[in-house]
Amino acid sequence: MTFTLPQVLVLFCALAAASFGALALLLLRWNHARTELVLYATLALAIAFWLATPLLTPVPIPVSREILGRLVHALSFVLPAVGFLFLLRFLSLPFTAGLRALLAVPLVGTFMALFLPAANPLVGALAVVSVGLVSVGFLIVFSRKENRRRDTALAFVATAFLLAGATLETGSKWTPGPAEYSGIFFGFAFLVFTALLLPTVADEERRLFARATTDALTGLATRSLFLGRAAEELVRAERTRRAAAIVVLGIDGFGALEKEMGRERADEVLLAFGQAIGRSIRGIDLAARRSRDEFLVLLVEADETNAAIAVERIRAAFAGEPGRALTLSAGIAVHGRLDKTLCDALIERAENTLGRARAAGGNRILYEERPAALPA
């Protein structure tokens, strides 16, 4: 069978759409919570089938040709609606009652296309109306000011290309002699849709990762990320026989300070404290927020002397509130070169040392108390 150039282009779009759909299904195996992956895979595989069907070798059984024709007409209703639902889900936009009413026509049209003959002109006319209503729903969502943010612009542009392709494809059915170019509009519109979504998806993944691993107030690491990294560093320290230190820091009298200043002003103090820690440690070290007013610092390849120097840098970088003399206390626990200490135990030792520093009046740096060596 010989293909013309337009048919080759349509076949290329069909294969690309099927590949993207298969990739989305593979990603779904590792991320079951992403409903938008299901919608995208459905959209891609349905478009691949819709594009490839006219290129199939004609089936000699008339009933089979009729069934294929009805399926293609049904997909002309389903595809724009699924693309619009994908946009709403991907951007976490509300699916209001008005939008549900607009999508009722594609739903009715899908059932009509499945049960009416493929050559029925009513189905084609309703398909044009259906694409128009989905486009109206897109304009309603885009017209809302809160939706037109910079981070959502590419998703809206991508969906606009998809709907434009569906509109051109549906309209081409009503023009004379369009059969040779059938599918090109929608096929390339889907490829543009996918290409424009890739940067948005990458940004979304970065935001999700940052949200899961970064403290919202201070910008430091979360406690769970800190524990994982600290456990890895302690294992490495045991293997290389090098020291590592964990420091627990806190602002002296922060509870009374928060009652006096209020929560918002206290949050500003914690933010300044977190920024001071972030500026003062090395790139190979890691800082995290442990609780409301306590912070953890992992110092790689640092003994007690180096850890104390690092804490002094943090104290110098934190000026506190203007006109207020805020002091810091720190407890340092060192993982020795020959230690076999778990991460939680080392943090507990540093926490106990911080408690001794505060009990002694605060504004001081203390090392953990090592048990006295037994006589030989």
Steps between C-alpha positions, in 0.01 A plus 500: 500500500640838394457801731481859384692776679196616704436140606865460604469814715183370661665163564797675663264694731314177585820316592626796705169524688503126572857526632410790729198308627709192574756714682225656714379150594854402602529811716166412654654181641723711727250775575148367545373823657536710183153497342623732225728219378193282447328778306807568288553130421133468405526807279821390328393142429155609382656755263737233366205271429296785348786598267597147397151366429454665155841364395411138575448263211127508417321226684296281267218454750257795483402463866863541604537819295182630658630428850830676429311798361286527810804477728676778309192723524473426875864598549435835330282577803721337762842641410437877544311432825782283640757765402299764686463276807875440492560877514269538802661210684856592408460858628278395797220727377141457629257299288191715551137415429502726192794312351328169570195625309717596201658154492159334504472553123822305419372222727165484318676524164725206587200274562325623186814433291518144634136415428417703186633406155843641419364689198231681701545878444358576847812351661733726300299811580492412870879445494550860382272625779684283753845637409356851515361446851829356625676807357250723683581316825871557435438874450294517820782342702767714334303823551522469878777721622625259767568235233714719274822458691842478345549138604174395330546689173663213308230254606229734370687559174549124455128431552412784265707331227324170566154656479598697190613177335171330595305797360690497170465123473128508568450790260699326228235229486261759359732622222530328162792264444660497850539122530866495391602740776273358768678474834794732427350795688417306814813284491743791493285693747545213747878496446512876567277444804748243638809710420358806675402296805848359561644820660187535713525138616869547586422814701218322680725208593762743633237679706369172642852386588582834660174496695576150630861569595503867606367665812238754395606768751879493495584341165724244671467124457221306666573267788435188290749608233755583771467158663555320171805705409645481854466120506689479169777728627543302821538179301756671280681635807527149643634370171758778454576531875436873499306704752157660448300722732135577560404827665163587653449877525228710656418860591509551875163580655315476171169395661480817710621703204218367281237586760635853521543563126221294349525211259562706185795690646633178649483341154715786369759423768501131405533591134801722577650221711453244223654734242797562730555125528474452124754777432747374757537130423696344215347357187569143612322556833124490553265695726140418584221622723428246772215660694350843555819663628770232466724437200728215398835540325700214352871584476685261272856405594495729804629433850409695815732790420372543144140464617548774759648730236199436275256581781687822576460601136125444532484707819689783331272489194180515707444853622147439624235769529617864487537625853477152649784294639406149391734219598548152366593172661637191334569139588766316300528123466789357299500166321851378566721323252439160662140555615207277405227753578157520342375834376210527748732423790746769392220757470375403845850552642515846341151581632599402853810720470283793388281440806808530724599824326157652561490374858832676560350834395516484121718701261761227483631213292549166675649170390344174605627341819701191417504219760826472687736232374522187714839418650693230321 
